Amino acid sequence: LYTKLLEGCPGLILPPDKNQKSESNIYWVYGVEVAPSVSCDADAVMKRLAAAKVGTRPFFWPMHEQPVFEPMGFFKGQSFPVAERIARRGFYIPSGLALEDHEVEEVARRIRKVMEEIVSADGGYSK
């Protein structure tokens, strides 16, 4: 339902419905990414969504940047640009079996409104 409701939402990249093998995504969680053309990162968007009463969670942090591994020398000097990008620009929106359609619709409406405000403040955006 989120895919249908958020399709074309300015400034957001939605998860693919199918992978390269045409296998369907089951959406254990529903993650979105702030488009590169948007000047703010996921943290700023999540703060705006919190003010709009939409709960979010950040994407998992890349293994090579987790402090627990630093003293062990793991991943020293390594860079993983895709993991770094999505960790900073991605977040999860409310999902779960307990959410009813009208709640998903309201969350999507609030997300769209916040993203439209952000993109408008950025001076517009074209996909």
LUMMI-268635 format. One line per 10 residues: number of its first residue (from 1); for each residue x, y, z of C-alpha. Coordinates in nm, 3 decimals. Layout:
N
NUM> X/Y/Z  ...
//
This chain:
127
1> 0.000/0.000/0.000  0.287/0.239/0.079  0.429/0.193/-0.270  0.098/0.291/-0.427  0.046/0.587/-0.191  0.402/0.722/-0.206  0.471/0.667/-0.575  0.592/0.994/-0.723  0.649/1.151/-0.381  0.904/1.425/-0.437
11> 1.242/1.365/-0.283  1.190/0.999/-0.193  1.328/0.681/-0.344  1.102/0.384/-0.272  1.216/0.024/-0.235  1.182/-0.195/-0.544  0.880/-0.425/-0.561  1.096/-0.695/-0.722  1.467/-0.768/-0.726  1.678/-0.844/-1.034
21> 1.556/-1.205/-1.029  1.189/-1.087/-1.031  1.141/-1.206/-0.674  0.881/-1.002/-0.484  0.977/-0.790/-0.185  0.783/-0.897/0.126  0.859/-0.574/0.314  0.966/-0.700/0.653  1.016/-0.328/0.704  0.944/-0.049/0.458
31> 1.252/0.161/0.397  1.279/0.478/0.191  1.578/0.685/0.088  1.604/1.062/0.062  1.690/1.139/-0.301  2.039/1.279/-0.374  1.886/1.600/-0.509  1.740/1.684/-0.165  1.976/1.898/0.041  1.902/1.739/0.380
41> 1.975/1.389/0.505  1.753/1.123/0.662  1.807/1.257/1.014  1.662/1.597/0.919  1.366/1.437/0.742  1.302/1.205/1.038  1.294/1.507/1.273  1.038/1.676/1.049  0.832/1.358/1.039  0.850/1.325/1.420
51> 0.707/1.676/1.445  0.426/1.555/1.217  0.370/1.259/1.455  0.518/0.995/1.222  0.752/0.750/1.387  1.063/0.646/1.194  1.380/0.445/1.250  1.717/0.499/1.087  1.865/0.240/0.855  2.120/0.006/1.007
61> 2.467/0.161/1.032  2.735/0.005/0.809  2.952/-0.257/0.978  3.274/-0.081/0.880  3.165/0.234/1.068  3.051/0.069/1.390  3.276/0.178/1.679  3.293/-0.169/1.831  3.512/-0.286/1.542  3.757/0.007/1.547
71> 3.982/-0.119/1.832  4.006/-0.455/1.659  4.129/-0.296/1.338  3.845/-0.444/1.133  3.760/-0.253/0.816  4.048/-0.011/0.873  4.076/0.229/0.580  3.791/0.064/0.393  3.502/0.247/0.233  3.169/0.110/0.118
81> 2.997/0.404/-0.054  2.655/0.245/-0.106  2.626/0.138/0.259  2.749/0.482/0.370  2.498/0.661/0.147  2.192/0.463/0.246  2.282/0.474/0.616  2.277/0.854/0.599  1.988/0.898/0.357  1.758/0.607/0.443
91> 1.499/0.542/0.711  1.212/0.308/0.791  0.851/0.418/0.818  0.583/0.252/1.033  0.493/-0.097/0.923  0.353/-0.413/1.072  0.052/-0.637/1.079  -0.126/-0.421/1.337  -0.138/-0.117/1.105  -0.473/-0.074/0.936
101> -0.508/0.067/0.585  -0.645/0.400/0.707  -0.337/0.438/0.932  -0.100/0.362/0.644  -0.288/0.615/0.432  -0.249/0.881/0.702  0.122/0.809/0.745  0.172/0.832/0.368  -0.022/1.160/0.356  0.198/1.311/0.627
111> 0.519/1.186/0.463  0.413/1.332/0.128  0.332/1.667/0.292  0.667/1.687/0.472  0.861/1.589/0.160  0.672/1.841/-0.053  0.762/2.113/0.202  1.129/2.010/0.205  1.156/1.993/-0.173  0.974/2.324/-0.210
121> 1.219/2.487/0.034  1.503/2.340/-0.175  1.368/2.533/-0.474  1.202/2.239/-0.641  1.320/1.907/-0.767  1.277/1.695/-1.072  1.321/1.318/-1.068
//
